[in-house]
Amino acid sequence: KVLFGKAHTYEEAAEIIYRTYEYYIYRYPQKRFHGKTANQVRQEALTANTPEQYPIAPNRRIERFWEGIEKSKAKHQAQAQQ
């Protein structure tokens, strides 16, 4: 019911969204947080003088997308100058 609930009313949809949010914040350990939940990381950050950093891993697909955009812009600029 949490992740794939079927809602027939607004109240049911709101409940499913709330439960999904609660699941990911309080119960779902994430690989990028080294097996901790988002709430555990937040609590540690609030009590630490210098919180531990969890950088976002590079997404090669997104990087290639932006590289394509930059190549396209450069191509159009070169054509406009000719």
C-alpha positions in Angstrom: 0.0 0.0 0.0 2.9 2.4 0.6 4.7 2.3 -2.7 2.0 1.1 -5.1 -1.2 1.9 -3.5 -4.4 2.5 -5.5 -6.2 5.6 -4.5 -9.9 6.2 -5.3 -10.3 9.4 -3.3 -8.2 12.5 -2.5 -7.8 11.3 1.1 -6.5 7.9 0.0 -4.0 9.6 -2.4 -2.8 11.9 0.3 -2.4 9.0 2.7 -0.4 7.0 0.1 1.8 10.0 -0.6 2.4 10.6 3.2 3.3 6.9 3.8 5.7 6.9 0.8 7.4 10.0 2.1 7.6 8.5 5.6 9.0 5.3 4.2 11.8 7.0 2.3 12.7 9.4 5.1 12.6 7.1 8.1 12.9 3.5 6.9 14.7 3.3 3.6 18.5 3.0 4.0 20.3 4.5 1.1 23.5 3.4 -0.5 24.7 7.0 -0.9 24.3 7.5 2.8 26.4 4.4 3.5 23.3 2.4 4.7 21.7 5.1 6.8 18.3 6.6 6.3 17.8 10.2 5.4 16.5 10.9 8.9 19.5 9.4 10.5 21.8 11.6 8.3 19.8 14.7 9.2 19.9 14.0 12.9 23.6 13.4 12.8 24.1 16.7 10.8 22.0 18.6 13.4 24.2 17.5 16.3 27.6 17.6 14.6 29.9 20.6 14.4 31.0 19.6 10.9 28.5 17.3 9.3 29.6 14.4 7.2 29.4 15.1 3.5 27.6 12.8 1.1 28.4 14.1 -2.4 26.1 13.1 -5.2 27.7 10.6 -7.5 28.2 11.8 -11.1 25.5 10.7 -13.5 27.2 10.0 -16.8 23.9 10.1 -18.8 23.2 13.6 -17.6 26.8 14.7 -18.3 26.5 13.4 -21.9 23.2 15.3 -22.3 24.8 18.6 -21.3 27.8 17.9 -23.5 25.5 17.5 -26.4 23.8 20.8 -25.6 27.2 22.6 -25.5 28.3 21.0 -28.8 25.0 22.1 -30.4 25.4 25.7 -29.1 29.0 25.8 -30.4 27.9 24.5 -33.8 25.1 27.1 -34.1 27.4 29.9 -33.0 30.0 28.9 -35.6 27.3 28.9 -38.3 26.1 32.3 -37.2 29.6 33.8 -37.5 30.0 32.5 -41.1 
